[in-house]
Amino acid sequence: MTCNADRHKPSNRPKKSTSERRRRVKVQRRRLVELGMDEAVVAKMTEQAIRDALRHPKKIAAQA
């Protein structure tokens, strides 16, 4: 990589902001609750576990 590419990297690919990340996690938690998972269980899940669970929404709906 050239020096020029390093200097302009954030403008080429913007960084994710923490507020946007928190908003996405909040929306994903709400989706799990709407699919039928218990709110207390969802509150204890990690962000990665939430994303993994949302990959298979039919399984969540069948378990509920």
C-alpha positions in Angstrom: 0.0 0.0 0.0 1.2 3.4 -0.8 1.5 6.3 1.7 -1.3 8.1 -0.1 -3.7 5.2 0.4 -3.0 5.1 4.1 -3.5 8.8 4.5 -7.0 8.7 2.9 -8.3 5.4 4.2 -11.2 6.8 6.3 -12.6 8.8 3.4 -12.4 5.7 1.1 -14.2 3.4 3.6 -15.9 5.2 6.5 -15.5 3.9 10.0 -18.5 2.5 11.8 -19.6 4.8 14.6 -20.4 3.4 18.0 -23.9 5.0 18.1 -24.8 3.3 14.8 -23.5 0.0 16.1 -25.6 0.3 19.4 -28.7 1.2 17.3 -28.3 -1.9 15.1 -27.9 -4.1 18.2 -31.0 -2.5 19.7 -33.0 -3.2 16.6 -31.7 -6.8 16.4 -32.7 -7.4 20.0 -36.2 -6.1 19.3 -36.4 -8.4 16.3 -35.6 -11.5 18.5 -38.3 -10.5 21.0 -40.8 -10.1 18.2 -39.9 -13.6 16.9 -40.9 -15.0 20.3 -37.7 -15.2 22.4 -38.0 -14.2 26.0 -36.8 -10.7 26.7 -34.7 -11.7 29.7 -32.9 -14.3 27.6 -32.2 -11.8 24.8 -30.9 -9.2 27.3 -28.2 -11.7 28.5 -27.1 -12.6 24.9 -23.9 -11.2 23.5 -23.9 -9.2 20.2 -22.4 -12.1 18.3 -25.0 -14.6 19.7 -27.8 -12.2 18.6 -26.4 -12.0 15.1 -26.0 -15.8 14.9 -29.6 -16.3 16.1 -31.0 -13.9 13.5 -29.4 -15.8 10.7 -32.1 -18.5 11.2 -35.3 -16.8 12.2 -37.5 -19.8 11.4 -35.7 -21.8 14.0 -36.4 -19.1 16.6 -40.1 -18.9 15.7 -40.4 -22.7 15.9 -38.8 -22.9 19.3 -41.1 -20.2 20.7 
